[in-house]
Every structure is written in C-alpha cells, then in structure tokens.
Amino acid sequence: MVVIRLIGGIGNQLFQYAAAKALSIKHKESLFLDIDAFKTYKTHAYGLNHFNIKEKVYKNNLPKWCKKFFYRFKIYKNYYEKDFTYNKDFFNQKYINIFLKGYFHSEQYFIKFREELLKDLKIVSPLKKETIELIEAINQSNSVSIHIRRGDYLLHDMHNTSKDVYYKKALNYILNHVENPIYYVFSDDMDWVKENFITNSKTYYVDINDAESSYQDLLLMSNCKHNVIANSSFSWWGAWLNTNPNRIVIAPETWFNDSSIDYSEVVPKSWIKIDNK
C-alpha cells in the first residue's frame, strides 16, 4: 500500500499524486489518497476529484500502537521528502506500507509513467459552455498560454520573484519561433493584468473561471499549442499536460527568491528557461 498525504493547491496535489502513482505502479501496490489535511487547510480545497483518478481515500483510523508495531517490523514507513531534488532511492522502498509526505517537484519521479498519468489526469467534471467554446478556438490557432501568478505570491518574498523582463523575453522568443501567435492569458489578478500586461499580438484575457473551477483553466492551458508559465506548480502542470509534440514551454529561470534552495530540477530539461536580467 502507498499512501500520499495531499496538501496545497491543485498544482501541488498533482505533483504529489504523480510521484505516489509512479511508486505504486513500480511496486505493484494499491495507492490511497490522504486528504485529511483539507479539513483544516483553508487556503486551497482538495481538487483531484475533477480528474479521472480511481484511487480510494485513505481512512486514517489505525491506533498509534498498531502503527508503532508496523514501523518496528518494517511493514510501515513514513517517507519524508528532503528537498526539491530527485531522490534516486525513492523507488528502492522495501516496505509493504509507505506513507509519503512532500511536494516531489521533479518530473523525474514520474516521467517514465507519463502515458498512465495522462489517462488519470483527464478532466471528468462537467465543463462550462464558455470553456468548451474557448477550447475550440484554442485548437484552431497557434495558441500560447501565458500564466501570471500574483495573489498570494505578493505576500511571500520567496515566491514573489521579479518577472517583468522575463515576460518580455518570453514573448520575444515566441514571436521569433511561432507564426501568428494568439495569446491566452491566465491570472489570479486579472484586473491588474489587463491594465499592466500588454502584448503586440492578439490576446484573450481568460477570466471565466474562479478558484472552484480552476481545473478548467488548467485544461485550457494544456490545450494551447505552447506555454509561457510562471514560477507556479499550477501553470507547470498546464504545460506538462500539453500533448503537442512540437510544443514550446518557457519557464522562469528563478523559481524562488532563495539561493539556498536547490530548484534546478523543477523545470524539465526540454523546457526553455529565461532569466529576468
């Protein structure tokens, strides 16, 4: 049995699920989702219910003495992620029951199981009429999603990286590599974006979804031909779920405002990293 403790926004939940799913496939074990944290976590809600995920919810009803017994005889183990780099020993777990806790922000944990994950991460919840119409328009053009994350990032110095130059360089790269691009802009602060983010191409500011229907924005981003992401797990997954074999994905080189954190593996090697200098 593999149990993953889910926490954070939908992007973080997807990272956690993907790593746990990969481990469960590798060891041919059942996967369970621990969503207890969302009972008291007010920032984000559990969001994997919108996907084609069949795993059961884990019910944490084992008494402490039972857990200690399992742990002592190596049939129970808590696995805590140490940092943002891939742990090569992740798949060498020899315990029957593994409880995972962490963010697992490296595709190396699950890239070998991409096809299985693409099936699991298909949206199954009903879509708005506006979303369906927008997908049709996106599929008929050289669409480029642009994600601008503000909101809670403005309150956290580590996440609030400077990106003015980054977006200018990213759009310039797109113009030099994509013929007649059409931009679809996504943000959690669309009023600010409409006033401050100007492009030289046809641009749609996608503001049809809110926090409860953000999974539809994820679907819209993944349908775009190319992606310009923020230092955000949300738009990271919008790009990773993009199945266009010729997609261009541009990501900021600076992921955190903290040089002590090794985030070198967060952005896949096949993506283009652009700095803000």
PyRosetta script that sets phi, psi and omega in degrees:
from pyrosetta import init, pose_from_sequence

init()
pose = pose_from_sequence("MVVIRLIGGIGNQLFQYAAAKALSIKHKESLFLDIDAFKTYKTHAYGLNHFNIKEKVYKNNLPKWCKKFFYRFKIYKNYYEKDFTYNKDFFNQKYINIFLKGYFHSEQYFIKFREELLKDLKIVSPLKKETIELIEAINQSNSVSIHIRRGDYLLHDMHNTSKDVYYKKALNYILNHVENPIYYVFSDDMDWVKENFITNSKTYYVDINDAESSYQDLLLMSNCKHNVIANSSFSWWGAWLNTNPNRIVIAPETWFNDSSIDYSEVVPKSWIKIDNK")
pose.set_psi(1, 134.6)
pose.set_omega(1, 174.1)
pose.set_phi(2, -117.9)
pose.set_psi(2, 128.3)
pose.set_omega(2, 179.3)
pose.set_phi(3, -121.5)
pose.set_psi(3, 128.7)
pose.set_omega(3, 178.2)
pose.set_phi(4, -112.8)
pose.set_psi(4, 127.9)
pose.set_omega(4, 176.7)
pose.set_phi(5, -84.7)
pose.set_psi(5, 116.6)
pose.set_omega(5, -176.8)
pose.set_phi(6, -93.7)
pose.set_psi(6, 138.7)
pose.set_omega(6, 178.3)
pose.set_phi(7, -159.2)
pose.set_psi(7, 160.1)
pose.set_omega(7, 178.3)
pose.set_phi(8, 93.0)
pose.set_psi(8, -170.7)
pose.set_omega(8, 178.6)
pose.set_phi(9, -77.5)
pose.set_psi(9, -177.0)
pose.set_omega(9, -174.4)
pose.set_phi(10, -63.6)
pose.set_psi(10, -32.4)
pose.set_omega(10, 177.5)
pose.set_phi(11, -65.2)
pose.set_psi(11, -46.3)
pose.set_omega(11, 177.4)
pose.set_phi(12, -64.0)
pose.set_psi(12, -39.3)
pose.set_omega(12, 178.3)
pose.set_phi(13, -61.2)
pose.set_psi(13, -37.3)
pose.set_omega(13, 179.1)
pose.set_phi(14, -67.7)
pose.set_psi(14, -40.2)
pose.set_omega(14, 175.9)
pose.set_phi(15, -60.1)
pose.set_psi(15, -47.4)
pose.set_omega(15, -178.1)
pose.set_phi(16, -63.0)
pose.set_psi(16, -44.2)
pose.set_omega(16, 179.2)
pose.set_phi(17, -63.0)
pose.set_psi(17, -45.2)
pose.set_omega(17, -175.7)
pose.set_phi(18, -60.9)
pose.set_psi(18, -44.4)
pose.set_omega(18, 179.9)
pose.set_phi(19, -64.9)
pose.set_psi(19, -43.9)
pose.set_omega(19, -179.8)
pose.set_phi(20, -66.3)
pose.set_psi(20, -39.6)
pose.set_omega(20, 177.8)
pose.set_phi(21, -62.0)
pose.set_psi(21, -42.6)
pose.set_omega(21, 179.0)
pose.set_phi(22, -61.4)
pose.set_psi(22, -43.3)
pose.set_omega(22, 179.5)
pose.set_phi(23, -64.8)
pose.set_psi(23, -40.5)
pose.set_omega(23, -179.4)
pose.set_phi(24, -66.5)
pose.set_psi(24, -37.2)
pose.set_omega(24, 177.5)
pose.set_phi(25, -67.2)
pose.set_psi(25, -45.3)
pose.set_omega(25, -178.6)
pose.set_phi(26, -58.0)
pose.set_psi(26, -42.6)
pose.set_omega(26, -177.0)
pose.set_phi(27, -97.8)
pose.set_psi(27, 2.5)
pose.set_omega(27, 178.9)
pose.set_phi(28, 55.5)
pose.set_psi(28, 45.5)
pose.set_omega(28, 179.5)
pose.set_phi(29, -114.5)
pose.set_psi(29, 157.9)
pose.set_omega(29, 176.2)
pose.set_phi(30, -73.7)
pose.set_psi(30, 145.9)
pose.set_omega(30, 179.1)
pose.set_phi(31, -110.0)
pose.set_psi(31, 134.8)
pose.set_omega(31, 176.9)
pose.set_phi(32, -125.0)
pose.set_psi(32, 147.8)
pose.set_omega(32, -178.2)
pose.set_phi(33, -108.0)
pose.set_psi(33, 119.9)
pose.set_omega(33, 177.5)
pose.set_phi(34, -92.9)
pose.set_psi(34, 108.6)
pose.set_omega(34, -176.9)
pose.set_phi(35, -112.4)
pose.set_psi(35, 17.5)
pose.set_omega(35, -177.8)
pose.set_phi(36, -59.4)
pose.set_psi(36, -32.3)
pose.set_omega(36, -176.0)
pose.set_phi(37, -60.2)
pose.set_psi(37, -26.0)
pose.set_omega(37, -176.7)
pose.set_phi(38, -76.4)
pose.set_psi(38, -5.7)
pose.set_omega(38, 176.0)
pose.set_phi(39, -68.4)
pose.set_psi(39, -30.1)
pose.set_omega(39, -179.0)
pose.set_phi(40, -118.9)
pose.set_psi(40, -8.9)
pose.set_omega(40, -177.8)
pose.set_phi(41, -83.8)
pose.set_psi(41, 112.9)
pose.set_omega(41, -172.3)
pose.set_phi(42, -95.9)
pose.set_psi(42, -14.5)
pose.set_omega(42, -174.7)
pose.set_phi(43, -70.3)
pose.set_psi(43, -42.1)
pose.set_omega(43, -179.6)
pose.set_phi(44, -137.5)
pose.set_psi(44, 158.5)
pose.set_omega(44, 177.8)
pose.set_phi(45, -105.1)
pose.set_psi(45, 161.7)
pose.set_omega(45, 173.8)
pose.set_phi(46, -62.3)
pose.set_psi(46, 130.3)
pose.set_omega(46, -173.7)
pose.set_phi(47, -125.5)
pose.set_psi(47, -1.1)
pose.set_omega(47, -176.3)
pose.set_phi(48, -76.9)
pose.set_psi(48, -5.4)
pose.set_omega(48, 177.2)
pose.set_phi(49, -67.9)
pose.set_psi(49, -13.8)
pose.set_omega(49, -179.8)
pose.set_phi(50, -85.3)
pose.set_psi(50, -5.2)
pose.set_omega(50, -175.3)
pose.set_phi(51, -107.5)
pose.set_psi(51, 169.5)
pose.set_omega(51, -178.4)
pose.set_phi(52, -81.1)
pose.set_psi(52, 54.3)
pose.set_omega(52, -176.5)
pose.set_phi(53, -103.1)
pose.set_psi(53, 126.5)
pose.set_omega(53, -173.7)
pose.set_phi(54, -101.2)
pose.set_psi(54, -8.7)
pose.set_omega(54, -175.6)
pose.set_phi(55, -61.7)
pose.set_psi(55, 150.9)
pose.set_omega(55, -178.9)
pose.set_phi(56, -86.8)
pose.set_psi(56, 156.2)
pose.set_omega(56, 176.1)
pose.set_phi(57, -79.2)
pose.set_psi(57, 131.7)
pose.set_omega(57, -179.8)
pose.set_phi(58, -77.7)
pose.set_psi(58, 132.2)
pose.set_omega(58, 177.6)
pose.set_phi(59, -103.9)
pose.set_psi(59, 108.9)
pose.set_omega(59, -174.8)
pose.set_phi(60, -80.8)
pose.set_psi(60, 76.5)
pose.set_omega(60, -176.7)
pose.set_phi(61, -120.2)
pose.set_psi(61, 17.9)
pose.set_omega(61, 177.1)
pose.set_phi(62, -79.4)
pose.set_psi(62, 134.4)
pose.set_omega(62, 176.8)
pose.set_phi(63, -68.5)
pose.set_psi(63, 156.1)
pose.set_omega(63, -176.6)
pose.set_phi(64, -59.9)
pose.set_psi(64, -37.9)
pose.set_omega(64, -178.6)
pose.set_phi(65, -64.7)
pose.set_psi(65, -31.9)
pose.set_omega(65, 179.6)
pose.set_phi(66, -70.0)
pose.set_psi(66, -41.1)
pose.set_omega(66, 178.1)
pose.set_phi(67, -63.4)
pose.set_psi(67, -41.2)
pose.set_omega(67, 179.5)
pose.set_phi(68, -63.5)
pose.set_psi(68, -38.9)
pose.set_omega(68, 178.5)
pose.set_phi(69, -63.9)
pose.set_psi(69, -46.4)
pose.set_omega(69, 179.0)
pose.set_phi(70, -61.0)
pose.set_psi(70, -43.6)
pose.set_omega(70, -177.8)
pose.set_phi(71, -64.4)
pose.set_psi(71, -42.3)
pose.set_omega(71, -178.8)
pose.set_phi(72, -60.7)
pose.set_psi(72, -40.7)
pose.set_omega(72, -176.9)
pose.set_phi(73, -97.7)
pose.set_psi(73, 20.7)
pose.set_omega(73, 172.0)
pose.set_phi(74, 56.3)
pose.set_psi(74, 39.1)
pose.set_omega(74, 172.1)
pose.set_phi(75, -116.6)
pose.set_psi(75, 12.1)
pose.set_omega(75, 178.8)
pose.set_phi(76, -151.5)
pose.set_psi(76, 132.6)
pose.set_omega(76, 179.4)
pose.set_phi(77, -148.4)
pose.set_psi(77, 136.1)
pose.set_omega(77, 170.2)
pose.set_phi(78, -90.5)
pose.set_psi(78, 127.3)
pose.set_omega(78, 177.5)
pose.set_phi(79, -112.4)
pose.set_psi(79, 118.4)
pose.set_omega(79, -179.4)
pose.set_phi(80, -110.4)
pose.set_psi(80, 126.3)
pose.set_omega(80, 176.8)
pose.set_phi(81, -66.0)
pose.set_psi(81, 134.1)
pose.set_omega(81, -176.6)
pose.set_phi(82, -85.7)
pose.set_psi(82, -39.9)
pose.set_omega(82, -177.0)
pose.set_phi(83, -157.0)
pose.set_psi(83, -164.3)
pose.set_omega(83, -175.7)
pose.set_phi(84, -91.8)
pose.set_psi(84, 7.6)
pose.set_omega(84, 178.8)
pose.set_phi(85, -98.5)
pose.set_psi(85, 155.8)
pose.set_omega(85, -178.2)
pose.set_phi(86, -71.0)
pose.set_psi(86, 130.6)
pose.set_omega(86, 177.1)
pose.set_phi(87, -94.7)
pose.set_psi(87, 113.0)
pose.set_omega(87, -176.6)
pose.set_phi(88, -64.0)
pose.set_psi(88, -19.5)
pose.set_omega(88, -179.9)
pose.set_phi(89, -90.3)
pose.set_psi(89, 3.9)
pose.set_omega(89, -176.2)
pose.set_phi(90, -55.9)
pose.set_psi(90, -41.3)
pose.set_omega(90, -175.8)
pose.set_phi(91, -87.9)
pose.set_psi(91, 2.5)
pose.set_omega(91, -179.0)
pose.set_phi(92, -96.6)
pose.set_psi(92, 21.4)
pose.set_omega(92, 178.7)
pose.set_phi(93, -64.2)
pose.set_psi(93, 134.0)
pose.set_omega(93, -178.3)
pose.set_phi(94, -115.4)
pose.set_psi(94, 17.6)
pose.set_omega(94, -178.8)
pose.set_phi(95, -98.6)
pose.set_psi(95, 150.4)
pose.set_omega(95, -179.4)
pose.set_phi(96, -72.6)
pose.set_psi(96, -43.2)
pose.set_omega(96, -178.0)
pose.set_phi(97, -117.5)
pose.set_psi(97, 119.1)
pose.set_omega(97, -176.2)
pose.set_phi(98, -121.2)
pose.set_psi(98, 128.1)
pose.set_omega(98, 178.8)
pose.set_phi(99, -110.7)
pose.set_psi(99, 114.8)
pose.set_omega(99, -174.5)
pose.set_phi(100, -97.4)
pose.set_psi(100, 139.7)
pose.set_omega(100, 175.1)
pose.set_phi(101, -141.6)
pose.set_psi(101, 123.4)
pose.set_omega(101, -179.4)
pose.set_phi(102, 158.9)
pose.set_psi(102, -171.1)
pose.set_omega(102, -178.1)
pose.set_phi(103, -110.5)
pose.set_psi(103, -31.0)
pose.set_omega(103, 174.2)
pose.set_phi(104, 55.4)
pose.set_psi(104, 52.9)
pose.set_omega(104, -176.4)
pose.set_phi(105, -84.8)
pose.set_psi(105, 55.1)
pose.set_omega(105, 174.0)
pose.set_phi(106, -146.9)
pose.set_psi(106, 127.6)
pose.set_omega(106, -178.7)
pose.set_phi(107, -67.8)
pose.set_psi(107, -11.3)
pose.set_omega(107, 178.4)
pose.set_phi(108, -63.3)
pose.set_psi(108, -21.7)
pose.set_omega(108, 176.8)
pose.set_phi(109, -68.5)
pose.set_psi(109, -27.6)
pose.set_omega(109, -171.3)
pose.set_phi(110, -139.6)
pose.set_psi(110, 3.1)
pose.set_omega(110, -175.7)
pose.set_phi(111, -59.8)
pose.set_psi(111, -32.1)
pose.set_omega(111, -179.6)
pose.set_phi(112, -67.9)
pose.set_psi(112, -15.0)
pose.set_omega(112, -178.0)
pose.set_phi(113, -115.1)
pose.set_psi(113, 30.1)
pose.set_omega(113, -176.7)
pose.set_phi(114, -57.3)
pose.set_psi(114, -44.8)
pose.set_omega(114, -176.4)
pose.set_phi(115, -62.9)
pose.set_psi(115, -42.0)
pose.set_omega(115, 177.6)
pose.set_phi(116, -63.8)
pose.set_psi(116, -40.2)
pose.set_omega(116, -178.6)
pose.set_phi(117, -69.7)
pose.set_psi(117, -36.4)
pose.set_omega(117, 178.1)
pose.set_phi(118, -61.3)
pose.set_psi(118, -32.7)
pose.set_omega(118, 176.8)
pose.set_phi(119, -72.0)
pose.set_psi(119, -43.0)
pose.set_omega(119, -179.1)
pose.set_phi(120, -66.4)
pose.set_psi(120, -34.2)
pose.set_omega(120, -171.4)
pose.set_phi(121, -97.2)
pose.set_psi(121, 24.7)
pose.set_omega(121, 170.3)
pose.set_phi(122, -78.5)
pose.set_psi(122, 139.9)
pose.set_omega(122, 179.3)
pose.set_phi(123, -73.7)
pose.set_psi(123, 129.8)
pose.set_omega(123, 178.4)
pose.set_phi(124, -114.7)
pose.set_psi(124, -13.7)
pose.set_omega(124, 178.1)
pose.set_phi(125, -71.8)
pose.set_psi(125, 152.0)
pose.set_omega(125, 179.5)
pose.set_phi(126, -59.0)
pose.set_psi(126, 146.0)
pose.set_omega(126, -179.7)
pose.set_phi(127, -106.5)
pose.set_psi(127, 149.9)
pose.set_omega(127, 174.1)
pose.set_phi(128, -67.1)
pose.set_psi(128, 154.3)
pose.set_omega(128, 175.9)
pose.set_phi(129, -58.8)
pose.set_psi(129, -40.1)
pose.set_omega(129, -179.7)
pose.set_phi(130, -64.7)
pose.set_psi(130, -35.9)
pose.set_omega(130, 178.7)
pose.set_phi(131, -66.6)
pose.set_psi(131, -45.0)
pose.set_omega(131, -180.0)
pose.set_phi(132, -61.0)
pose.set_psi(132, -44.2)
pose.set_omega(132, 179.7)
pose.set_phi(133, -65.0)
pose.set_psi(133, -37.8)
pose.set_omega(133, -179.2)
pose.set_phi(134, -69.9)
pose.set_psi(134, -36.8)
pose.set_omega(134, 176.5)
pose.set_phi(135, -60.2)
pose.set_psi(135, -41.8)
pose.set_omega(135, 179.1)
pose.set_phi(136, -61.7)
pose.set_psi(136, -42.9)
pose.set_omega(136, 178.7)
pose.set_phi(137, -66.6)
pose.set_psi(137, -41.6)
pose.set_omega(137, 179.4)
pose.set_phi(138, -60.7)
pose.set_psi(138, -41.3)
pose.set_omega(138, -177.7)
pose.set_phi(139, -71.1)
pose.set_psi(139, -15.1)
pose.set_omega(139, -176.7)
pose.set_phi(140, -100.7)
pose.set_psi(140, 10.0)
pose.set_omega(140, -177.9)
pose.set_phi(141, -141.2)
pose.set_psi(141, 172.0)
pose.set_omega(141, 172.5)
pose.set_phi(142, -81.6)
pose.set_psi(142, 71.1)
pose.set_omega(142, -172.4)
pose.set_phi(143, -76.9)
pose.set_psi(143, 141.0)
pose.set_omega(143, 179.1)
pose.set_phi(144, -132.4)
pose.set_psi(144, 118.4)
pose.set_omega(144, 176.4)
pose.set_phi(145, -83.1)
pose.set_psi(145, 142.5)
pose.set_omega(145, 175.8)
pose.set_phi(146, -128.8)
pose.set_psi(146, 122.0)
pose.set_omega(146, -180.0)
pose.set_phi(147, -109.1)
pose.set_psi(147, 126.8)
pose.set_omega(147, 178.3)
pose.set_phi(148, -120.2)
pose.set_psi(148, 107.8)
pose.set_omega(148, -176.8)
pose.set_phi(149, -94.5)
pose.set_psi(149, 123.7)
pose.set_omega(149, 175.8)
pose.set_phi(150, -128.5)
pose.set_psi(150, -104.0)
pose.set_omega(150, 173.9)
pose.set_phi(151, 43.9)
pose.set_psi(151, -121.2)
pose.set_omega(151, -177.2)
pose.set_phi(152, -66.0)
pose.set_psi(152, -20.4)
pose.set_omega(152, -179.9)
pose.set_phi(153, -63.3)
pose.set_psi(153, -29.7)
pose.set_omega(153, -178.7)
pose.set_phi(154, -66.3)
pose.set_psi(154, -18.3)
pose.set_omega(154, -177.8)
pose.set_phi(155, -97.7)
pose.set_psi(155, -3.8)
pose.set_omega(155, -176.5)
pose.set_phi(156, -124.1)
pose.set_psi(156, 111.0)
pose.set_omega(156, -177.8)
pose.set_phi(157, -58.3)
pose.set_psi(157, -33.5)
pose.set_omega(157, -177.2)
pose.set_phi(158, -67.0)
pose.set_psi(158, -36.1)
pose.set_omega(158, -176.5)
pose.set_phi(159, -91.7)
pose.set_psi(159, -24.8)
pose.set_omega(159, -174.3)
pose.set_phi(160, -81.4)
pose.set_psi(160, 67.0)
pose.set_omega(160, 179.8)
pose.set_phi(161, -77.1)
pose.set_psi(161, 151.6)
pose.set_omega(161, 178.1)
pose.set_phi(162, -74.5)
pose.set_psi(162, 128.5)
pose.set_omega(162, -175.5)
pose.set_phi(163, -134.1)
pose.set_psi(163, 11.6)
pose.set_omega(163, -178.8)
pose.set_phi(164, -58.0)
pose.set_psi(164, -51.5)
pose.set_omega(164, -179.8)
pose.set_phi(165, -67.9)
pose.set_psi(165, -35.5)
pose.set_omega(165, 179.4)
pose.set_phi(166, -56.3)
pose.set_psi(166, -49.4)
pose.set_omega(166, -177.7)
pose.set_phi(167, -67.1)
pose.set_psi(167, -35.1)
pose.set_omega(167, 176.9)
pose.set_phi(168, -63.4)
pose.set_psi(168, -44.8)
pose.set_omega(168, 178.4)
pose.set_phi(169, -66.3)
pose.set_psi(169, -38.9)
pose.set_omega(169, -179.7)
pose.set_phi(170, -63.4)
pose.set_psi(170, -45.1)
pose.set_omega(170, 179.5)
pose.set_phi(171, -66.6)
pose.set_psi(171, -36.2)
pose.set_omega(171, 177.0)
pose.set_phi(172, -63.7)
pose.set_psi(172, -40.9)
pose.set_omega(172, 177.4)
pose.set_phi(173, -62.6)
pose.set_psi(173, -44.2)
pose.set_omega(173, 179.4)
pose.set_phi(174, -60.7)
pose.set_psi(174, -45.3)
pose.set_omega(174, -179.6)
pose.set_phi(175, -60.2)
pose.set_psi(175, -31.4)
pose.set_omega(175, -179.4)
pose.set_phi(176, -85.3)
pose.set_psi(176, -8.7)
pose.set_omega(176, -175.8)
pose.set_phi(177, -128.4)
pose.set_psi(177, -10.4)
pose.set_omega(177, -179.0)
pose.set_phi(178, -126.7)
pose.set_psi(178, 127.0)
pose.set_omega(178, -179.3)
pose.set_phi(179, -79.8)
pose.set_psi(179, 127.8)
pose.set_omega(179, 178.2)
pose.set_phi(180, 48.6)
pose.set_psi(180, 59.0)
pose.set_omega(180, -180.0)
pose.set_phi(181, -69.8)
pose.set_psi(181, 146.1)
pose.set_omega(181, 173.0)
pose.set_phi(182, -120.0)
pose.set_psi(182, 124.5)
pose.set_omega(182, -173.5)
pose.set_phi(183, -93.8)
pose.set_psi(183, 138.4)
pose.set_omega(183, 173.7)
pose.set_phi(184, -120.5)
pose.set_psi(184, 110.6)
pose.set_omega(184, -172.4)
pose.set_phi(185, -98.6)
pose.set_psi(185, 132.4)
pose.set_omega(185, 179.3)
pose.set_phi(186, -121.3)
pose.set_psi(186, 139.4)
pose.set_omega(186, 180.0)
pose.set_phi(187, -162.6)
pose.set_psi(187, 157.6)
pose.set_omega(187, 173.6)
pose.set_phi(188, -95.2)
pose.set_psi(188, 9.3)
pose.set_omega(188, 177.5)
pose.set_phi(189, -145.0)
pose.set_psi(189, 64.0)
pose.set_omega(189, -170.8)
pose.set_phi(190, -67.1)
pose.set_psi(190, -31.6)
pose.set_omega(190, 178.2)
pose.set_phi(191, -59.6)
pose.set_psi(191, -45.8)
pose.set_omega(191, 179.1)
pose.set_phi(192, -65.0)
pose.set_psi(192, -41.6)
pose.set_omega(192, -177.7)
pose.set_phi(193, -62.9)
pose.set_psi(193, -43.5)
pose.set_omega(193, -178.8)
pose.set_phi(194, -62.3)
pose.set_psi(194, -30.7)
pose.set_omega(194, -179.6)
pose.set_phi(195, -86.1)
pose.set_psi(195, -26.8)
pose.set_omega(195, -169.8)
pose.set_phi(196, -118.0)
pose.set_psi(196, -14.7)
pose.set_omega(196, -177.2)
pose.set_phi(197, -109.6)
pose.set_psi(197, 106.7)
pose.set_omega(197, -176.3)
pose.set_phi(198, -115.9)
pose.set_psi(198, 137.4)
pose.set_omega(198, 177.3)
pose.set_phi(199, -120.4)
pose.set_psi(199, 170.7)
pose.set_omega(199, 177.8)
pose.set_phi(200, -102.8)
pose.set_psi(200, 12.7)
pose.set_omega(200, 179.7)
pose.set_phi(201, -128.9)
pose.set_psi(201, 171.2)
pose.set_omega(201, 178.7)
pose.set_phi(202, -61.3)
pose.set_psi(202, 129.3)
pose.set_omega(202, -172.8)
pose.set_phi(203, -134.0)
pose.set_psi(203, 134.1)
pose.set_omega(203, 173.8)
pose.set_phi(204, -113.7)
pose.set_psi(204, 129.5)
pose.set_omega(204, 177.4)
pose.set_phi(205, -97.1)
pose.set_psi(205, 107.9)
pose.set_omega(205, -172.4)
pose.set_phi(206, -83.2)
pose.set_psi(206, 106.5)
pose.set_omega(206, -177.2)
pose.set_phi(207, -129.4)
pose.set_psi(207, 33.4)
pose.set_omega(207, -176.3)
pose.set_phi(208, -91.8)
pose.set_psi(208, -8.0)
pose.set_omega(208, -176.9)
pose.set_phi(209, -121.2)
pose.set_psi(209, 156.6)
pose.set_omega(209, 176.7)
pose.set_phi(210, -121.2)
pose.set_psi(210, -166.3)
pose.set_omega(210, -177.0)
pose.set_phi(211, -59.9)
pose.set_psi(211, -37.6)
pose.set_omega(211, -177.7)
pose.set_phi(212, -71.5)
pose.set_psi(212, -27.0)
pose.set_omega(212, -179.0)
pose.set_phi(213, -113.7)
pose.set_psi(213, 24.7)
pose.set_omega(213, -178.2)
pose.set_phi(214, -62.6)
pose.set_psi(214, -24.1)
pose.set_omega(214, 177.6)
pose.set_phi(215, -60.1)
pose.set_psi(215, -25.7)
pose.set_omega(215, 178.4)
pose.set_phi(216, -73.9)
pose.set_psi(216, -33.4)
pose.set_omega(216, 173.3)
pose.set_phi(217, -65.0)
pose.set_psi(217, -38.5)
pose.set_omega(217, 177.6)
pose.set_phi(218, -60.4)
pose.set_psi(218, -42.9)
pose.set_omega(218, 178.1)
pose.set_phi(219, -64.1)
pose.set_psi(219, -41.9)
pose.set_omega(219, 179.6)
pose.set_phi(220, -63.1)
pose.set_psi(220, -44.2)
pose.set_omega(220, 179.0)
pose.set_phi(221, -62.3)
pose.set_psi(221, -40.9)
pose.set_omega(221, -177.8)
pose.set_phi(222, -69.3)
pose.set_psi(222, -19.7)
pose.set_omega(222, 178.3)
pose.set_phi(223, -85.5)
pose.set_psi(223, -14.7)
pose.set_omega(223, 177.6)
pose.set_phi(224, -67.3)
pose.set_psi(224, 151.4)
pose.set_omega(224, -179.3)
pose.set_phi(225, -66.5)
pose.set_psi(225, -36.0)
pose.set_omega(225, -176.6)
pose.set_phi(226, -138.6)
pose.set_psi(226, 163.7)
pose.set_omega(226, -175.2)
pose.set_phi(227, -139.4)
pose.set_psi(227, 135.4)
pose.set_omega(227, 169.1)
pose.set_phi(228, -114.6)
pose.set_psi(228, 112.7)
pose.set_omega(228, -172.8)
pose.set_phi(229, -104.0)
pose.set_psi(229, 164.5)
pose.set_omega(229, 171.5)
pose.set_phi(230, -95.3)
pose.set_psi(230, 179.3)
pose.set_omega(230, 173.5)
pose.set_phi(231, -79.8)
pose.set_psi(231, 64.3)
pose.set_omega(231, -170.9)
pose.set_phi(232, -139.1)
pose.set_psi(232, 134.1)
pose.set_omega(232, 178.0)
pose.set_phi(233, -65.7)
pose.set_psi(233, -24.1)
pose.set_omega(233, -179.8)
pose.set_phi(234, -65.7)
pose.set_psi(234, -54.8)
pose.set_omega(234, 179.9)
pose.set_phi(235, -74.5)
pose.set_psi(235, -22.8)
pose.set_omega(235, 172.7)
pose.set_phi(236, -55.8)
pose.set_psi(236, -46.5)
pose.set_omega(236, -179.4)
pose.set_phi(237, -73.6)
pose.set_psi(237, -30.1)
pose.set_omega(237, 174.1)
pose.set_phi(238, -59.6)
pose.set_psi(238, -36.3)
pose.set_omega(238, 178.8)
pose.set_phi(239, -79.2)
pose.set_psi(239, -41.2)
pose.set_omega(239, -176.5)
pose.set_phi(240, -65.8)
pose.set_psi(240, -31.7)
pose.set_omega(240, -180.0)
pose.set_phi(241, -83.5)
pose.set_psi(241, -3.2)
pose.set_omega(241, 175.7)
pose.set_phi(242, -70.7)
pose.set_psi(242, 121.9)
pose.set_omega(242, -176.3)
pose.set_phi(243, -99.9)
pose.set_psi(243, 7.8)
pose.set_omega(243, 176.3)
pose.set_phi(244, -65.6)
pose.set_psi(244, 116.9)
pose.set_omega(244, -176.8)
pose.set_phi(245, -64.1)
pose.set_psi(245, -19.9)
pose.set_omega(245, -179.0)
pose.set_phi(246, -107.9)
pose.set_psi(246, 22.1)
pose.set_omega(246, -176.0)
pose.set_phi(247, -65.9)
pose.set_psi(247, 146.2)
pose.set_omega(247, 170.6)
pose.set_phi(248, -108.4)
pose.set_psi(248, 125.6)
pose.set_omega(248, 177.1)
pose.set_phi(249, -120.0)
pose.set_psi(249, 122.9)
pose.set_omega(249, 179.8)
pose.set_phi(250, -112.7)
pose.set_psi(250, 132.2)
pose.set_omega(250, -178.0)
pose.set_phi(251, -132.1)
pose.set_psi(251, 152.1)
pose.set_omega(251, 177.9)
pose.set_phi(252, -71.0)
pose.set_psi(252, 138.7)
pose.set_omega(252, 179.9)
pose.set_phi(253, -68.1)
pose.set_psi(253, -35.9)
pose.set_omega(253, 178.4)
pose.set_phi(254, -92.0)
pose.set_psi(254, 113.0)
pose.set_omega(254, -178.2)
pose.set_phi(255, -93.4)
pose.set_psi(255, -36.7)
pose.set_omega(255, 177.7)
pose.set_phi(256, -130.6)
pose.set_psi(256, 150.9)
pose.set_omega(256, 173.0)
pose.set_phi(257, -86.4)
pose.set_psi(257, 52.7)
pose.set_omega(257, -178.9)
pose.set_phi(258, -153.0)
pose.set_psi(258, 103.6)
pose.set_omega(258, -176.5)
pose.set_phi(259, -69.0)
pose.set_psi(259, -13.6)
pose.set_omega(259, -179.9)
pose.set_phi(260, -78.8)
pose.set_psi(260, -13.1)
pose.set_omega(260, 179.4)
pose.set_phi(261, -93.6)
pose.set_psi(261, 127.9)
pose.set_omega(261, 177.5)
pose.set_phi(262, -88.1)
pose.set_psi(262, 99.6)
pose.set_omega(262, 179.5)
pose.set_phi(263, -110.5)
pose.set_psi(263, 22.5)
pose.set_omega(263, -174.8)
pose.set_phi(264, -63.7)
pose.set_psi(264, -19.6)
pose.set_omega(264, -177.3)
pose.set_phi(265, -102.4)
pose.set_psi(265, 0.5)
pose.set_omega(265, -178.0)
pose.set_phi(266, -66.4)
pose.set_psi(266, -43.6)
pose.set_omega(266, -180.0)
pose.set_phi(267, -90.2)
pose.set_psi(267, 122.4)
pose.set_omega(267, 179.2)
pose.set_phi(268, -56.9)
pose.set_psi(268, 149.8)
pose.set_omega(268, -176.4)
pose.set_phi(269, -63.8)
pose.set_psi(269, -26.9)
pose.set_omega(269, -178.4)
pose.set_phi(270, -77.5)
pose.set_psi(270, -9.4)
pose.set_omega(270, 179.8)
pose.set_phi(271, -90.0)
pose.set_psi(271, 159.9)
pose.set_omega(271, -178.4)
pose.set_phi(272, -98.5)
pose.set_psi(272, 121.6)
pose.set_omega(272, 179.0)
pose.set_phi(273, -98.8)
pose.set_psi(273, 131.4)
pose.set_omega(273, -179.3)
pose.set_phi(274, -123.5)
pose.set_psi(274, 134.8)
pose.set_omega(274, -178.6)
pose.set_phi(275, -86.8)
pose.set_psi(275, 179.8)
pose.set_omega(275, -179.1)
pose.set_phi(276, -114.7)
pose.set_psi(276, 37.5)
pose.set_omega(276, -178.7)
pose.set_phi(277, -123.7)
pose.dump_pdb("model.pdb")
